Amino acid sequence: MSSAISPKKTLTMVLFLVLVWGINWPLTKMALPHTPPVLFSGIRTLIGGMILLPIALRRSGALRWKQNAGAYLLVALLNVIGYYGLQTVGIGYLPAGLFSTLVFLQPILLGIFSRIWLGEELNRLKVAGLILGFAGVAVISLGGLEGHLSPFGIGLALLSALCWALGTIYMKKQGARLDSVWTVTMQLLIGGAALLLLGSGTEHWRDIEWNTEFILILLFISIFVIAGGWMIYFLLIEAGEVSTVGAYTFLIPVLSNLFSIVLLGESATITLLIGLLMIAGSIMFVNRRKPPASKLAALPNRSKH
């Protein structure tokens, strides 16, 4: 299932995605004092899947469980168990800024993998844009480089980025035979259930504080960040170039820092402004289009007549 999306709608979807995924980081920080991390990851992803399930059931024929069960299990392993599970554990070993920087190596990996496996163009401007975007994220996160840097935490952050990139590439490559709604729904249901089982064996449900703040954060993340965010992300991946969509994710840690200033009282720095400008340049480079070859070829042809 693949369809074109108008530029205006694409922009609206991208803005929604980076906003909700940007605010997710400080909201998660606010929620973690009230809940064990793995159980929290399992609960929010499972709820997200249950929210999408009624929508998916309207197109029950597109599930094709027997043919696609392996694909559903793989995207659940990569995008939920790997991506969310590894980052939830790993963030306890590194400063949040550094961990976020390493996770957002994902657009770089996405650009490289899309060239290798999908045949998407990766010209010099895109390469420069991807590198500039990652450098911008790194600049923003310089203030978090305090304390001992755990090799284990660095490894988990890099594995989290790798899982996310591989999951996105696999979904794009299998897009012709997979229904986006069912794929997102099943990855959340399967991945959420697996994380809950893991959390139940390693953590305690009684440690969850079901107060108003935690419940509101849980519902917001489940509805908008998990269900809405993943659905829009894959619709964008389906409709456009993977590396171009991936470049917009560089905005997420920028917004995360801005929301953290407002919600958590963290201080603004000059590195935030510098990083924001670098990321803006990154998006401009990655999305800049060369003139079509037909138009370039037409210029000398006219001079012959």
C-alpha positions as CSV (number, residue, x, y, z in Angstrom):
1,M,0.0,0.0,0.0
2,S,1.6,3.2,-1.2
3,S,0.1,6.6,-2.0
4,A,1.4,10.1,-2.7
5,I,1.0,12.8,-0.1
6,S,0.6,16.4,-1.0
7,P,3.5,18.8,0.1
8,K,1.1,20.6,2.5
9,K,-0.1,17.4,4.2
10,T,3.5,16.1,4.3
11,L,4.6,19.3,6.1
12,T,1.7,19.0,8.6
13,M,2.5,15.3,9.3
14,V,6.2,16.0,9.8
15,L,5.5,18.9,12.1
16,F,3.2,16.7,14.2
17,L,5.7,13.9,14.3
18,V,8.7,16.0,15.4
19,L,6.6,17.8,18.0
20,V,5.2,14.7,19.7
21,W,8.5,12.8,19.5
22,G,10.4,15.8,20.7
23,I,8.2,16.3,23.8
24,N,8.4,12.5,24.5
25,W,11.9,12.7,26.0
26,P,11.1,15.2,28.8
27,L,7.7,13.6,29.4
28,T,9.4,10.2,29.8
29,K,11.9,11.8,32.3
30,M,8.9,13.1,34.2
31,A,7.2,9.7,34.2
32,L,10.2,7.5,35.2
33,P,10.2,8.5,38.9
34,H,6.7,6.9,39.1
35,T,7.4,3.6,37.3
36,P,10.0,1.0,36.5
37,P,11.4,1.6,33.0
38,V,10.7,-1.7,31.2
39,L,7.2,-2.0,32.4
40,F,6.6,1.6,31.4
41,S,7.8,0.9,27.9
42,G,5.6,-2.2,27.7
43,I,2.5,-0.5,28.9
44,R,2.7,2.5,26.6
45,T,3.5,0.5,23.5
46,L,0.8,-2.1,24.2
47,I,-1.8,0.7,24.8
48,G,-0.7,2.3,21.5
49,G,-1.3,-0.9,19.7
50,M,-4.7,-1.4,21.3
51,I,-5.6,2.2,20.2
52,L,-4.8,1.3,16.6
53,L,-6.4,-2.1,16.6
54,P,-10.0,-1.0,16.0
55,I,-8.7,1.0,12.9
56,A,-6.8,-2.0,11.7
57,L,-9.8,-4.4,12.1
58,R,-11.7,-2.3,9.6
59,R,-9.3,-3.8,7.0
60,S,-9.1,-7.3,8.4
61,G,-8.4,-8.8,5.0
62,A,-5.1,-6.9,4.9
63,L,-3.7,-8.6,8.0
64,R,-2.6,-11.8,6.1
65,W,-1.2,-13.3,9.3
66,K,0.1,-16.6,7.8
67,Q,2.1,-14.8,5.1
68,N,3.3,-11.8,7.2
69,A,3.7,-13.3,10.7
70,G,7.5,-13.3,10.3
71,A,7.6,-9.7,9.1
72,Y,5.4,-8.6,12.0
73,L,7.7,-10.3,14.5
74,L,10.8,-8.8,13.0
75,V,9.5,-5.2,13.0
76,A,8.3,-5.7,16.6
77,L,11.8,-7.0,17.5
78,L,13.6,-4.1,15.8
79,N,11.3,-1.1,16.3
80,V,9.8,-1.8,19.8
81,I,11.8,-4.4,21.7
82,G,15.2,-3.3,20.3
83,Y,14.6,0.4,19.9
84,Y,12.5,1.2,23.0
85,G,13.8,-1.6,25.2
86,L,17.5,-0.8,24.7
87,Q,17.1,2.9,25.1
88,T,15.0,2.5,28.2
89,V,17.8,0.5,29.9
90,G,20.7,2.3,28.3
91,I,19.7,5.9,29.3
92,G,20.5,4.9,32.9
93,Y,24.2,4.5,32.0
94,L,24.8,7.8,30.1
95,P,23.9,11.5,30.3
96,A,20.6,12.0,28.5
97,G,22.1,14.5,26.0
98,L,24.9,12.1,24.9
99,F,22.5,9.1,24.8
100,S,20.1,11.1,22.6
101,T,22.9,12.1,20.3
102,L,24.0,8.5,19.8
103,V,20.4,7.3,19.2
104,F,20.0,10.0,16.5
105,L,22.8,8.5,14.6
106,Q,19.8,6.8,13.0
107,P,19.3,9.2,10.1
108,I,22.9,8.7,9.1
109,L,22.4,5.0,9.1
110,L,19.1,5.4,7.3
111,G,20.7,7.4,4.6
112,I,23.5,4.8,4.1
113,F,21.1,1.8,4.3
114,S,18.6,3.3,1.9
115,R,21.4,3.7,-0.6
116,I,22.6,0.1,-0.2
117,W,19.3,-1.7,0.0
118,L,16.7,0.6,-1.6
119,G,18.9,2.2,-4.3
120,E,18.0,5.8,-3.2
121,E,20.3,8.5,-4.4
122,L,22.8,9.7,-1.9
123,N,24.5,12.7,-3.5
124,R,27.1,15.0,-1.9
125,L,24.5,17.4,-0.7
126,K,22.6,14.7,1.1
127,V,25.8,13.3,2.7
128,A,26.8,16.8,3.8
129,G,23.3,17.4,5.2
130,L,23.2,14.2,7.1
131,I,26.7,14.8,8.6
132,L,25.8,18.4,9.4
133,G,22.5,17.3,11.1
134,F,24.3,14.8,13.3
135,A,26.9,17.4,14.2
136,G,24.2,19.8,15.2
137,V,22.7,17.2,17.5
138,A,26.2,16.6,18.9
139,V,26.7,20.4,19.5
140,I,23.4,20.6,21.4
141,S,24.3,17.7,23.6
142,L,27.8,19.0,24.6
143,G,26.4,20.2,27.9
144,G,25.5,16.6,28.8
145,L,29.0,15.3,28.6
146,E,29.7,15.1,32.3
147,G,30.7,12.2,34.4
148,H,31.9,8.7,33.5
149,L,31.0,7.5,30.0
150,S,29.9,3.8,30.2
151,P,31.0,1.7,27.2
152,F,27.9,-0.5,27.9
153,G,25.6,2.5,27.7
154,I,27.3,3.7,24.5
155,G,26.8,0.3,23.0
156,L,23.1,0.2,23.9
157,A,22.6,3.6,22.4
158,L,24.2,2.6,19.1
159,L,22.3,-0.7,19.1
160,S,19.0,1.3,19.6
161,A,19.8,3.5,16.6
162,L,20.7,0.5,14.5
163,C,17.5,-1.3,15.4
164,W,15.4,1.7,14.5
165,A,17.2,2.2,11.2
166,L,17.0,-1.5,10.2
167,G,13.3,-1.6,11.2
168,T,12.5,1.4,9.0
169,I,14.5,0.0,6.0
170,Y,12.8,-3.4,6.3
171,M,9.3,-1.8,6.5
172,K,10.1,0.3,3.4
173,K,11.5,-2.7,1.5
174,Q,8.5,-4.9,2.3
175,G,6.0,-2.1,1.8
176,A,4.4,-3.6,-1.3
177,R,3.2,-6.7,0.7
178,L,2.6,-5.2,4.1
179,D,-0.3,-3.0,5.2
180,S,1.1,0.0,7.1
181,V,-1.8,0.1,9.6
182,W,-1.5,-3.6,10.4
183,T,2.3,-3.5,10.5
184,V,2.4,-0.7,13.0
185,T,-0.4,-2.2,15.1
186,M,1.1,-5.6,15.2
187,Q,4.6,-4.3,16.0
188,L,3.2,-2.4,19.0
189,L,1.0,-5.3,20.3
190,I,3.7,-7.9,19.9
191,G,6.6,-5.7,21.1
192,G,4.5,-4.2,24.0
193,A,3.5,-7.7,25.2
194,A,7.1,-8.9,25.1
195,L,8.3,-5.9,27.0
196,L,5.6,-6.4,29.6
197,L,6.6,-10.0,30.0
198,L,10.2,-9.0,30.4
199,G,9.4,-6.2,32.9
200,S,7.1,-8.5,34.9
201,G,10.0,-10.9,35.4
202,T,12.6,-8.2,36.3
203,E,10.6,-5.4,37.9
204,H,7.6,-5.0,40.2
205,W,4.2,-3.8,39.3
206,R,3.7,-2.5,42.8
207,D,6.4,0.1,42.2
208,I,4.2,1.9,39.7
209,E,2.6,5.1,41.2
210,W,-0.8,5.5,39.5
211,N,-1.2,9.2,40.2
212,T,-2.7,11.8,38.0
213,E,0.6,13.0,36.5
214,F,1.7,9.5,35.5
215,I,-1.6,8.6,34.0
216,L,-1.8,11.8,31.9
217,I,1.7,11.3,30.7
218,L,1.1,7.6,29.9
219,L,-2.1,8.4,27.9
220,F,-0.4,11.3,26.0
221,I,2.6,9.1,25.0
222,S,0.5,6.1,24.2
223,I,-2.0,8.0,22.0
224,F,0.1,10.7,20.3
225,V,3.7,9.5,20.5
226,I,3.3,5.8,20.1
227,A,0.1,5.2,18.1
228,G,0.0,8.5,16.2
229,G,3.7,9.0,15.8
230,W,4.6,5.5,14.5
231,M,1.6,5.6,12.1
232,I,2.6,8.9,10.6
233,Y,6.3,7.9,10.5
234,F,5.6,4.9,8.3
235,L,3.1,6.8,6.1
236,L,5.9,9.3,5.4
237,I,8.4,6.6,4.8
238,E,6.0,4.9,2.4
239,A,5.4,8.1,0.5
240,G,8.8,9.6,0.2
241,E,12.5,8.9,0.2
242,V,13.7,7.3,3.4
243,S,16.8,9.5,3.8
244,T,14.8,12.7,3.4
245,V,12.2,11.7,6.0
246,G,15.0,10.5,8.3
247,A,16.7,13.9,8.1
248,Y,13.7,15.6,9.8
249,T,14.3,13.4,12.9
250,F,17.3,15.7,13.6
251,L,14.8,18.2,14.8
252,I,13.5,15.9,17.5
253,P,16.4,16.4,20.0
254,V,16.3,20.2,19.3
255,L,12.6,20.3,20.4
256,S,13.4,17.9,23.2
257,N,15.9,20.4,24.6
258,L,13.4,23.3,24.2
259,F,10.6,21.3,25.9
260,S,13.0,20.3,28.7
261,I,13.7,24.0,29.3
262,V,10.0,24.7,29.7
263,L,8.9,21.6,31.5
264,L,12.0,20.6,33.5
265,G,13.5,24.0,34.0
266,E,16.7,23.1,32.2
267,S,18.8,26.1,31.1
268,A,19.1,27.4,27.5
269,T,22.7,27.6,26.1
270,I,24.4,29.1,23.1
271,T,25.1,25.6,21.9
272,L,21.4,25.0,21.5
273,L,21.1,27.9,19.1
274,I,24.2,26.9,17.1
275,G,23.0,23.3,16.9
276,L,19.5,24.5,15.7
277,L,21.1,26.5,12.9
278,M,23.2,23.5,11.9
279,I,20.2,21.2,11.8
280,A,18.2,23.8,9.7
281,G,21.1,23.7,7.2
282,S,21.0,19.9,7.3
283,I,17.4,19.7,6.3
284,M,17.9,22.3,3.6
285,F,20.7,20.2,2.1
286,V,19.0,16.9,2.3
287,N,15.8,18.1,0.7
288,R,17.4,20.2,-2.1
289,R,16.5,18.8,-5.4
290,K,18.7,18.9,-8.5
291,P,16.9,20.1,-11.7
292,P,15.4,17.1,-13.6
293,A,17.8,15.8,-16.3
294,S,15.2,16.3,-19.0
295,K,15.2,20.1,-18.3
296,L,18.9,20.3,-18.3
297,A,19.1,18.4,-21.5
298,A,16.5,20.7,-23.1
299,L,18.7,23.8,-22.7
300,P,21.4,22.9,-25.3
301,N,18.8,21.3,-27.6
302,R,17.0,24.7,-27.9
303,S,20.1,26.3,-29.2
304,K,20.2,24.0,-32.1
305,H,16.8,25.2,-33.5
